[in-house]
Amino acid sequence: MSEQPDRIKKVSIILSRGSLDGIYPGLIMGNGARMEGIEANLFFTFFGLYGILKRYMGTIKIATVGNPAMRVPDAKGFPLPTLLGALPGMAAFATRMMNKEMAKLDIPPIPEFVEMFHDAGGKIYACKATVDMFHLTPEDFCPQVDRVLTVGEFYELSAGAQIIFT
């Protein structure tokens, strides 16, 4: 009997939050899977859909209010009180700072990252219930979206996959 664990062959990642810290983890994990030769599916639902909506995907921000991990000036700094996070311009400032740090690491902006993931063979799906609830049409989405799926269809295509919720 082999002591070597089975290698992951397939992942399906659910993205439900429409902030930088909600969308980037799924894109990073999905892209990393593709670079390792692992089949990868991204399933965007609820506010995570903003990561694949043409009109909004380039303007995703980080949430500064209600984010207990938000620290100033960096991850080792002082906690940012919720009241300060509510000040006008704080979300834009925090977003600029985060984007600047990601650029230093060659992490692309969301639209480019979505395109890279898809070009690497990853599949991108939108949740039908959310699409219907938000009154969206196929024209609202970036061209990399492969299909709009029901949850049942998502589970069906995810058979045998590790399902990750970011």
Stockholm file with secondary structure:
# STOCKHOLM 1.0

chainA/1-166         MSEQPDRIKKVSIILSRGSLDGIYPGLIMGNGARMEGIEANLFFTFFGLYGILKRYMGTIKIATVGNPAMRVPDAKGFPLPTLLGALPGMAAFATRMMNKEMAKLDIPPIPEFVEMFHDAGGKIYACKATVDMFHLTPEDFCPQVDRVLTVGEFYELSAGAQIIFT
#=GR chainA/1-166 SS CCCSCCCCCEEEEEECCCSHHHHHHHHHHHHHHHHTTCEEEEEECGGGGGGTBTTTTTSCCCCCTTCTTCEESSTTSEECCHHHHTSTTHHHHHHHHHHHHHHHTTCCCHHHHHHHHHHTTCEEEEEHHHHHHTTCCGGGBCTTCCEEECHHHHHHHTTTSEEEEC
#=GC SS_cons         CCCSCCCCCEEEEEECCCSHHHHHHHHHHHHHHHHTTCEEEEEECGGGGGGTBTTTTTSCCCCCTTCTTCEESSTTSEECCHHHHTSTTHHHHHHHHHHHHHHHTTCCCHHHHHHHHHHTTCEEEEEHHHHHHTTCCGGGBCTTCCEEECHHHHHHHTTTSEEEEC
//
